[in-house]
Amino acid sequence: MSTIQVNNPFDQSLIKSVPVSTAGQLESAISKAHSLIENRDNWLPAHQRVEILERVIEIMSEQVEELTQLAASEGGKPYVDSKVEVLRAINGVKLAIEHIPQIKGEQIPMGHTTSSTNRIAFTQREPIGVVCSVSAFNHPLNLIVHQTIPALAVGCPVLIKPAALTPLSCLRFVEILHEAGLPEGWCTALLTSREDSERMVCDQRVNFFSFIGSAKVGWMLQSKLSPGTRSALEHGGAAPVIVDQSAFDNESDAEEMLDSLTKGGFYHAGQVCVSVQRVYVHQSRAADFAKQLADKASKLIVGDQLDPNTEVGPLITTKEVDRIADWVEEAEQSGGKVLCGGKRISETCYAPTVILNPAEDAQVSQLEIFGPVVCVYSYTDKSDAIARANGLPFAFQAAVFTTLLDDALDTSNRLNATAVMVNDHTAFRVDWMPFGGRDASGIGMGGIQYSMHEMTREKMLVIKSKVL
């Protein structure tokens, strides 16, 4: 039997070997999920879904430490941040319970024409069908919650494929669902090969495809979906930040801005789809700003993610360390000034890096870095800075720092993004807000209740009666 070796990304030690799902197991899971949704007598009533999810919360709340250790060990996110992820995951289940009563339709007016008299009409929302979710490595528990719990909350069976690098949190979460009373077949974790993954996603029995990961893979799979399969794709970005000169008027506010951007740029070693990547600062302030940001970045504690003092952990693989090193070297050779970092700390860790004015055609300026690198660019004209911020095909979250209301409104209106943070870093997120990219960064919106809505479809009932 083929297996996947799950390693600790910091020291490369083996955590566990996990068997790869066979083609037969895949077919059985799809067939079971399809049979559950095809026969309405199999559907889980809302009260049962609520009871199951309430028990999930109880079990997870009793195992916060174990879940934190597991997620940190396989994913490389620092212990403190991994604990926050676990607590967010628990809150995500709570949000789903709160929104189950909001799965509802509306009355459609009748009687406004002669032909529509003696009728009453209303819509209902039903589960869309079998959901197939493919997840990413960087939040090994919370992403799984976001791709399974909305489906289960609205009554859809779900097949979930975790990232091969971080499957353990997913497997444990599915165990918790079953411990909480979820019947077999309603949520199945599958560690499939690339070929079987494509076969699963593109199966005609799949009604909804949820994907978090690289744009190359996501758009490829999207192009091969069966007719009628709806989808939500969440890809990466290259998050821009526009800093107005007014942001420096107050020393305390300027210091808070630097702290915010340090957190937003280097959280989880930059392995977040909305990490601060491109910061545009007026040329009169850019060099000094970049130096101050570099001073803060250079003081971050990098190392073993399981050490509670660690602020920046390892990259997910040594191959990613090599890639980041190549990109930074290219940026420096193209004229960018490396103010801190710019080097490997170990085989698995890369130093937090700040680069001033790398070339616009350098990879760090054109592509998602997905590593501990923040680039600072000087501008003389705000409109030019916004145009450069909008110059990539990606569009996800962005930010503006300013004390001027009109500037905040104008800049946020002009930035091409699904969300703009004012005086906060681009990586801000809470799980009840809409979250997702546009253009090359994806389609559809995540967030617990938004995914729940996406995973339902509308049915209208029109009743004709002489007494109406």
C-alpha positions in Angstrom: 0.0 0.0 0.0 1.3 3.4 -0.9 1.9 5.9 2.0 2.5 9.6 2.5 5.3 10.5 4.9 4.3 13.5 7.1 7.4 15.3 8.4 7.9 18.1 10.8 8.9 21.0 8.5 11.5 22.4 11.1 13.7 19.3 11.7 12.3 17.0 8.9 11.6 14.3 11.5 8.9 11.8 10.6 5.6 12.4 12.4 3.6 9.7 10.9 3.1 7.6 7.7 -0.4 7.8 6.3 -1.8 5.4 3.6 -2.9 6.9 0.3 -6.5 6.3 -0.6 -7.1 3.7 -3.3 -9.2 4.2 -6.4 -11.7 1.7 -4.9 -12.0 3.8 -1.6 -12.5 6.9 -3.7 -15.3 5.4 -5.7 -17.0 4.0 -2.6 -16.9 7.5 -0.9 -18.4 9.2 -3.9 -21.0 6.6 -4.3 -22.0 6.7 -0.7 -22.2 10.5 -0.6 -24.2 10.5 -3.8 -26.7 8.0 -2.4 -27.1 10.0 0.8 -28.1 13.2 -1.1 -30.1 11.4 -3.8 -32.7 10.0 -1.4 -34.3 12.8 0.7 -35.2 10.3 3.4 -31.4 10.1 4.2 -31.1 13.8 4.8 -30.0 15.0 8.2 -32.7 17.2 9.8 -31.5 20.6 11.0 -31.9 19.7 14.7 -29.6 16.7 14.3 -27.0 18.8 12.5 -27.0 21.3 15.3 -26.7 18.5 17.9 -23.7 17.0 16.1 -21.9 20.3 15.7 -22.5 21.2 19.4 -20.8 17.9 20.3 -17.9 18.7 17.9 -17.4 22.0 19.8 -17.3 20.1 23.1 -14.8 17.6 21.9 -12.5 20.2 20.3 -12.7 22.4 23.4 -11.4 19.5 25.5 -8.5 18.9 23.1 -7.2 22.4 22.3 -3.7 21.5 23.4 -3.5 18.3 21.4 -5.0 19.9 18.3 -2.5 22.8 18.6 0.5 20.5 18.9 -0.7 18.5 15.9 -1.3 21.5 13.7 1.9 23.1 14.6 4.0 19.9 14.2 2.8 19.2 10.7 2.3 22.8 9.4 5.2 24.7 10.9 3.1 27.6 12.1 4.4 28.8 15.5 2.8 27.3 18.6 1.1 30.5 19.7 -0.4 31.1 16.3 -1.4 27.5 15.9 -3.4 27.8 19.2 -5.2 30.8 17.8 -6.0 28.7 14.7 -7.5 25.9 16.8 -9.7 28.4 18.7 -10.7 30.0 15.4 -11.7 26.6 14.1 -13.9 26.0 17.2 -15.5 29.4 16.7 -16.1 28.5 13.0 -18.3 25.6 14.1 -20.2 27.9 16.5 -20.8 30.3 13.6 -22.2 27.5 11.5 -24.7 26.5 14.2 -25.8 30.2 14.6 -26.5 30.4 10.8 -28.4 27.1 10.3 -31.6 29.0 11.2 -30.8 31.5 8.5 -31.1 28.9 5.7 -34.3 30.3 4.3 -36.1 31.5 1.3 -38.6 34.3 0.6 -42.1 34.9 -0.6 -42.5 35.8 -4.3 -45.4 38.3 -4.9 -48.3 37.0 -7.0 -51.6 38.5 -8.1 -50.1 41.6 -9.8 -51.4 40.4 -13.2 -54.5 38.5 -14.1 -52.5 35.5 -15.1 -50.9 35.3 -11.6 -54.1 35.4 -9.5 -55.1 32.6 -7.1 -51.5 31.7 -6.4 -49.0 32.0 -3.6 -45.2 31.4 -4.2 -42.2 31.1 -2.1 -38.6 29.9 -2.3 -36.7 27.4 -0.2 -33.0 26.7 0.0 -31.9 23.1 -0.3 -28.4 21.5 0.0 -26.7 21.7 -3.4 -25.5 18.1 -3.3 -22.1 16.4 -2.9 -19.4 18.8 -2.0 -15.8 18.0 -2.9 -13.1 20.1 -1.1 -9.4 20.3 -1.8 -7.4 22.1 0.9 -4.0 23.8 1.4 -1.2 23.2 3.9 -0.9 26.6 5.6 -3.9 26.3 8.1 -4.2 22.6 8.4 -7.2 22.6 10.8 -9.1 25.9 10.2 -9.2 25.5 6.4 -10.6 22.0 6.8 -13.3 23.4 9.1 -14.1 26.1 6.5 -14.4 23.5 3.7 -16.4 20.8 5.6 -18.5 22.5 8.3 -20.5 24.8 6.0 -21.4 21.8 3.8 -22.5 19.7 6.8 -24.3 22.6 8.3 -26.6 22.9 5.3 -27.0 19.2 4.8 -24.4 18.3 2.1 -22.2 15.3 2.3 -18.6 16.3 1.8 -15.4 14.7 0.5 -12.3 16.4 1.8 -8.8 16.1 0.4 -6.2 17.7 2.7 -2.8 18.8 1.5 -0.4 15.9 1.3 2.1 17.8 3.5 -0.4 18.4 6.3 -3.1 15.7 6.4 -3.1 14.8 10.1 -5.2 17.6 11.5 -7.8 16.9 8.8 -7.9 13.2 9.6 -8.3 13.9 13.3 -11.1 16.4 12.6 -13.0 13.9 10.6 -12.6 11.4 13.5 -14.0 14.1 15.8 -17.0 14.5 13.5 -17.7 10.8 13.8 -17.2 10.8 17.6 -19.8 13.6 17.7 -22.3 11.4 16.0 -22.0 12.2 12.3 -23.1 9.1 10.4 -20.7 7.4 8.0 -20.5 8.8 4.5 -21.3 12.4 5.4 -17.7 13.5 5.6 -14.9 11.4 4.2 -11.2 12.4 4.1 -9.3 11.1 1.1 -5.6 11.2 0.5 -5.7 10.7 -3.2 -3.0 10.7 -5.9 -3.0 13.5 -8.4 -4.8 11.5 -11.0 -7.5 10.3 -8.5 -7.9 13.8 -7.1 -8.8 15.1 -10.6 -11.1 12.1 -11.1 -12.8 12.9 -7.8 -13.2 16.6 -8.5 -14.5 16.1 -12.0 -16.9 13.3 -11.3 -20.4 14.1 -12.5 -21.9 13.2 -9.1 -20.1 16.2 -7.5 -22.3 19.3 -7.3 -19.9 21.8 -5.7 -16.1 22.1 -5.8 -14.2 24.0 -3.1 -10.5 24.7 -3.7 -7.8 26.4 -1.7 -4.4 26.4 -3.3 -2.3 27.4 -6.3 -4.0 29.3 -9.1 -2.4 26.9 -11.7 -4.0 23.8 -10.2 -7.3 25.5 -9.3 -8.0 27.0 -12.7 -7.0 23.7 -14.4 -9.4 21.7 -12.3 -12.1 24.4 -12.8 -11.8 23.9 -16.5 -12.5 20.2 -16.2 -15.6 20.3 -14.0 -18.7 18.4 -15.0 -21.4 20.6 -16.5 -23.5 22.2 -13.7 -20.8 21.8 -11.0 -20.5 25.1 -9.1 -17.3 26.1 -7.5 -15.4 28.4 -5.2 -11.7 28.9 -5.8 -9.4 30.6 -3.3 -5.9 31.3 -4.7 -3.1 33.5 -3.7 -2.3 37.2 -4.1 0.5 39.7 -3.8 -1.2 42.0 -1.2 -0.4 45.7 -1.7 -0.3 48.4 0.9 -0.5 52.1 0.2 1.0 54.3 2.9 0.0 58.0 2.8 2.3 60.7 4.2 -0.3 61.5 6.8 0.4 58.1 8.4 3.6 59.5 9.8 2.1 62.6 11.4 1.8 60.9 14.8 4.8 59.0 16.1 2.7 56.5 18.0 0.5 55.7 15.1 3.5 55.3 12.8 5.0 52.8 15.3 1.7 50.9 15.4 1.6 50.8 11.6 5.1 49.3 11.5 4.1 46.7 14.1 1.0 45.8 12.1 2.9 45.4 8.9 5.6 43.3 10.6 2.9 40.9 11.8 1.1 40.9 8.5 4.2 40.3 6.5 5.9 37.6 8.6 3.1 35.8 10.3 3.5 32.1 9.5 6.7 33.0 7.6 4.6 34.8 5.0 2.8 31.6 4.0 -0.6 33.2 3.9 -2.5 34.1 0.8 -3.1 37.7 2.0 0.4 38.4 3.6 1.7 41.9 3.3 4.0 41.8 0.2 4.2 45.1 -1.6 4.3 48.3 0.5 4.2 51.7 -1.4 5.6 54.7 0.6 6.3 58.2 -0.6 9.9 58.6 -1.7 10.5 61.2 1.1 9.8 58.5 3.7 10.4 55.2 1.9 14.0 54.6 2.9 13.6 55.5 6.5 10.3 53.5 6.7 12.0 50.4 5.1 14.9 50.6 7.6 12.5 50.8 10.5 10.5 47.8 9.2 13.8 45.9 8.7 14.8 46.7 12.3 11.6 45.1 13.6 11.8 42.1 11.2 15.4 41.4 12.2 14.4 41.1 15.8 11.8 38.4 15.2 12.6 35.0 16.8 12.9 32.4 14.0 13.1 28.7 14.7 11.3 25.6 16.0 7.6 26.2 15.8 6.9 24.2 18.9 8.9 26.6 21.0 6.4 29.1 22.5 8.9 31.9 22.0 9.2 31.4 18.3 7.6 34.1 16.2 8.5 32.9 12.7 8.7 29.2 12.0 10.1 27.2 9.1 8.9 27.1 5.5 6.8 24.1 4.6 9.6 22.4 2.6 13.3 22.9 1.9 12.4 23.4 -1.7 10.5 26.5 -0.7 13.6 27.8 1.1 15.6 27.4 -2.1 12.9 29.2 -4.1 12.8 32.2 -1.7 16.6 32.4 -1.7 16.6 32.4 -5.5 14.0 35.1 -5.7 15.7 37.4 -3.2 19.0 37.0 -5.0 17.4 38.0 -8.3 15.7 41.0 -6.6 19.1 42.1 -5.2 20.9 41.7 -8.6 18.1 43.7 -10.2 18.8 46.7 -8.0 16.8 46.0 -4.9 18.4 46.8 -1.6 18.2 44.0 1.0 17.9 45.7 4.4 17.7 42.6 6.5 17.6 38.9 6.1 18.3 37.7 2.6 19.8 34.5 3.8 19.0 31.0 5.0 19.1 30.5 8.7 19.0 26.7 8.3 18.0 24.1 5.7 14.3 24.8 6.6 14.2 28.4 7.9 14.7 31.7 6.0 15.4 35.0 7.7 12.7 37.6 7.6 13.7 39.9 4.7 12.9 43.5 3.7 13.8 44.7 0.2 13.8 48.3 -0.8 12.8 49.1 -4.4 13.3 45.8 -6.2 12.8 46.0 -9.9 9.2 45.9 -11.1 9.9 42.9 -13.3 11.6 40.9 -10.5 9.7 37.8 -9.4 9.2 39.3 -5.9 7.3 42.2 -7.6 5.4 40.1 -10.1 4.4 36.9 -8.2 3.1 35.8 -4.8 6.1 35.4 -2.6 4.5 33.1 0.0 7.6 33.4 2.2 9.0 35.8 4.8 9.8 38.7 2.4 8.3 42.2 2.3 9.1 44.7 -0.5 9.0 48.4 0.0 8.6 50.7 -3.1 8.9 54.4 -3.2 6.4 56.6 -5.1 6.1 60.3 -5.9 2.5 60.3 -7.1 -0.3 58.4 -5.2 -2.1 57.6 -8.4 1.0 55.9 -9.8 1.4 53.8 -6.6 -2.2 52.7 -6.9 -1.8 51.8 -10.6 1.3 49.8 -9.7 -0.6 48.1 -6.8 -3.3 47.2 -9.3 -0.8 46.1 -12.0 -0.8 42.4 -11.3 -3.5 39.9 -12.3 -4.1 39.0 -8.6 -6.7 40.8 -6.5 -7.4 39.7 -3.0 -7.0 41.9 0.1 -5.2 45.3 0.2 -4.6 48.0 2.7 -4.2 51.8 3.1 -2.6 53.6 6.0 -3.8 57.2 6.4 -5.3 59.6 8.9 -7.4 61.4 6.2 -10.9 60.1 5.7 -11.2 61.3 2.1 -7.9 59.6 1.3 -9.0 56.4 2.9 -12.2 56.4 0.9 -10.6 57.4 -2.4 -7.7 54.9 -2.2 -9.9 52.0 -1.1 -12.3 52.8 -4.0 -9.4 52.8 -6.5 -7.7 49.6 -5.3 -8.7 46.4 -7.1 -9.4 44.1 -4.2 -12.2 42.1 -2.6 -11.4 43.8 0.8 -9.4 46.9 1.8 -8.2 47.3 5.3 -7.8 50.9 6.5 -5.0 51.3 9.1 -4.5 47.5 9.4 -2.5 44.9 7.6 -3.7 42.9 4.7 -3.8 39.6 6.5 -6.6 40.6 8.9 -9.5 38.2 8.8 -12.3 37.0 11.0 -14.3 33.9 10.1 -17.7 35.6 9.7 -16.6 38.1 7.1 -16.6 37.3 3.3 -13.2 36.2 2.2 -11.9 35.4 -1.3 -10.1 36.7 -4.3 -11.2 38.1 -7.6 -9.6 38.0 -11.1 -6.8 35.5 -11.1 -7.0 35.1 -7.3 -10.2 33.1 -7.4 -14.0 33.1 -7.6 -16.7 32.8 -4.9 -16.5 34.0 -1.3 -15.6 32.1 1.8 -16.5 32.8 5.4 -18.7 30.3 7.2 -22.1 31.8 6.4 -21.1 32.8 2.9 -19.9 29.3 2.1 -23.1 27.9 3.6 -25.1 30.0 1.2 -23.0 29.0 -1.7 -23.6 25.3 -0.9 -27.3 25.6 -1.1 -29.6 26.2 -4.1 -33.0 27.7 -4.5 -36.3 25.9 -5.3 -39.5 27.8 -5.8 -42.9 26.4 -4.9 -46.0 27.9 -6.5 -49.4 26.9 -5.1 -52.6 27.6 -7.0 -55.9 27.7 -5.1 -59.3 29.1 -5.6 -59.4 30.5 -2.1 -56.3 32.7 -2.7 
